[in-house]
């Protein structure tokens, strides 16, 4: 295989967890709820998938359990910041710290390890399904968002919750649904890390991908197709830095920071404007 | 009454977090009582327990203050982690480059470097927010990764000792070292890395208090945080306050370098921070964004960091990750304040 093909296939693999987490973030943020908990959701999904696959011997069960775990963790975020009007960024930060700890604590306790799960045999891995799922979900997300009543409500709630409320939309319920979808998708991304790309869960294995996904979401202007392109770009940067490790004269650190620098540049409006959903980050208080 | 509530509410959050943590401990098969005894008890022994607790609390006081000052201006600085990395590398760089200078010059120079580098790393998101409306949460997260990567690049390619398997710089000059407290306290061994950065942190707490509540700049920062529109209407240049608050916030986080580089490792060490910048968010929240609260919360989290090491070794199942779990739950409880205020708050307001 030529180097280009190796790079491209590696880029797609690297982009997959980013894309799943970013699409998750998209649902949440388009409904007006900031989700910087993507990192914690990835870890929760990765740990659950690896552990349940280990005990059940079936990666499909592991994947389903990861989705369940993601929804539960997202519910914590939802209860804190939709129900109790907690600051969404603070709640997200708390979840990130919490789920840096919980999976490591549990795998240490379950498997007498230093925060990793046992290696899974090759037959119990799922290297392809999450990739296909991630890229199929891009048009699906676009369709749901732009062509279904749920998507219309979700966008309305994220742009103008007062108006949506007046029109009879249950703001709380739509936001809860969006946050739960967000948890499910990000957790699939996490499952890909543990039972797709590798064969176990290791402490902090997401290594900041939740934040890169967030960057891709902003770089992609909160739209599914653009977000996918951003994920592919960042995945390509990742693939490049892996291939160049120790080979090239260009230090990997400079390739690694590309997504972060691009995000700042875009946020500052130097190349195009990236406009957040109008009600992003504002808890909705129903007026009586 | 207000002071009492400011104390009771964080205590309730901590108690609730420990209760949830106890459930987790039982779930993994250990006794919560002995785990917590170990966690707190090993942080209170003299001199090691208390010495290390204060040593771990020192960077948390700085990052807690950093987050609190930004909070007072209505900003969430998630970038303390990047600011303290940028500052630590630059401080080490100054300590290496000017290694020949005598202590009387080199220590102040290194201190200034920490302030400026941290302040600059904080000012950038401040300017991006004030000038271009870029959300500081996202830009500071991105700046965190950039700081770590850039520092790691310079360390790896320019300042690493030959053949050293660890990613760290060569040591700073002897003149840049600051004294450990063991030098001044009888019976307190110098092997414990608690150093002059700790009393410095306490002094800085006082200075931050005076700045925020006794100066015009501090007033304007708080006014901007309380109600930006009203502050602007009242003639305060809110954009400038944002840049000022973020610069001060970054400089405060940058002072972690004094503890880490000048007082402890005497070099830049890749990945040294145990998430101090993020714990700073917990410290500020729990400490009600007040310097006194920041000190108390830092002592708690410092004790947990110290005790966590013992939990790791001496319990059968629980690891030091329990500390992170507790920390996360504490932030959640403090953030979802309404959970505790709940019915009572609503009844008072009559809603």
Boltz contact constraints between the chains, C-beta under 6 A:
constraints:
  - contact:
      token1: [A, 80]
      token2: [B, 332]
      max_distance: 6.0
  - contact:
      token1: [A, 80]
      token2: [B, 336]
      max_distance: 6.0
  - contact:
      token1: [A, 84]
      token2: [B, 336]
      max_distance: 6.0
  - contact:
      token1: [A, 84]
      token2: [B, 338]
      max_distance: 6.0
  - contact:
      token1: [A, 84]
      token2: [B, 339]
      max_distance: 6.0
  - contact:
      token1: [A, 85]
      token2: [B, 338]
      max_distance: 6.0
  - contact:
      token1: [A, 86]
      token2: [B, 335]
      max_distance: 6.0
  - contact:
      token1: [A, 86]
      token2: [B, 336]
      max_distance: 6.0
  - contact:
      token1: [A, 87]
      token2: [B, 335]
      max_distance: 6.0
  - contact:
      token1: [A, 89]
      token2: [B, 76]
      max_distance: 6.0
  - contact:
      token1: [A, 89]
      token2: [B, 137]
      max_distance: 6.0
  - contact:
      token1: [A, 90]
      token2: [B, 335]
      max_distance: 6.0
  - contact:
      token1: [A, 91]
      token2: [B, 335]
      max_distance: 6.0
  - contact:
      token1: [A, 93]
      token2: [B, 281]
      max_distance: 6.0
  - contact:
      token1: [A, 94]
      token2: [B, 328]
      max_distance: 6.0
  - contact:
      token1: [A, 94]
      token2: [B, 331]
      max_distance: 6.0
  - contact:
      token1: [A, 94]
      token2: [B, 332]
      max_distance: 6.0
  - contact:
      token1: [A, 97]
      token2: [B, 324]
      max_distance: 6.0
  - contact:
      token1: [A, 97]
      token2: [B, 327]
      max_distance: 6.0
  - contact:
      token1: [A, 97]
      token2: [B, 328]
      max_distance: 6.0
  - contact:
      token1: [A, 98]
      token2: [B, 328]
      max_distance: 6.0
  - contact:
      token1: [A, 100]
      token2: [B, 324]
      max_distance: 6.0
  - contact:
      token1: [A, 101]
      token2: [B, 321]
      max_distance: 6.0
  - contact:
      token1: [A, 101]
      token2: [B, 324]
      max_distance: 6.0
  - contact:
      token1: [A, 101]
      token2: [B, 325]
      max_distance: 6.0
  - contact:
      token1: [A, 102]
      token2: [B, 325]
      max_distance: 6.0
  - contact:
      token1: [A, 104]
      token2: [B, 321]
      max_distance: 6.0
  - contact:
      token1: [A, 105]
      token2: [B, 319]
      max_distance: 6.0
  - contact:
      token1: [A, 105]
      token2: [B, 321]
      max_distance: 6.0
  - contact:
      token1: [A, 105]
      token2: [B, 322]
      max_distance: 6.0
  - contact:
      token1: [A, 108]
      token2: [B, 319]
      max_distance: 6.0
  - contact:
      token1: [A, 109]
      token2: [B, 28]
      max_distance: 6.0
  - contact:
      token1: [A, 109]
      token2: [B, 317]
      max_distance: 6.0
  - contact:
      token1: [A, 211]
      token2: [B, 141]
      max_distance: 6.0
  - contact:
      token1: [A, 251]
      token2: [B, 153]
      max_distance: 6.0
  - contact:
      token1: [A, 253]
      token2: [B, 149]
      max_distance: 6.0
  - contact:
      token1: [A, 253]
      token2: [B, 152]
      max_distance: 6.0
  - contact:
      token1: [A, 253]
      token2: [B, 153]
      max_distance: 6.0
  - contact:
      token1: [A, 256]
      token2: [B, 149]
      max_distance: 6.0
  - contact:
      token1: [A, 257]
      token2: [B, 146]
      max_distance: 6.0
  - contact:
      token1: [A, 257]
      token2: [B, 149]
      max_distance: 6.0
  - contact:
      token1: [A, 260]
      token2: [B, 142]
      max_distance: 6.0
  - contact:
      token1: [A, 260]
      token2: [B, 145]
      max_distance: 6.0
  - contact:
      token1: [A, 260]
      token2: [B, 146]
      max_distance: 6.0
  - contact:
      token1: [A, 263]
      token2: [B, 142]
      max_distance: 6.0
  - contact:
      token1: [A, 264]
      token2: [B, 139]
      max_distance: 6.0
  - contact:
      token1: [A, 264]
      token2: [B, 142]
      max_distance: 6.0
  - contact:
      token1: [A, 267]
      token2: [B, 134]
      max_distance: 6.0
  - contact:
      token1: [A, 267]
      token2: [B, 138]
      max_distance: 6.0
  - contact:
      token1: [A, 268]
      token2: [B, 128]
      max_distance: 6.0
  - contact:
      token1: [A, 268]
      token2: [B, 132]
      max_distance: 6.0
  - contact:
      token1: [A, 268]
      token2: [B, 134]
      max_distance: 6.0
  - contact:
      token1: [A, 269]
      token2: [B, 132]
      max_distance: 6.0
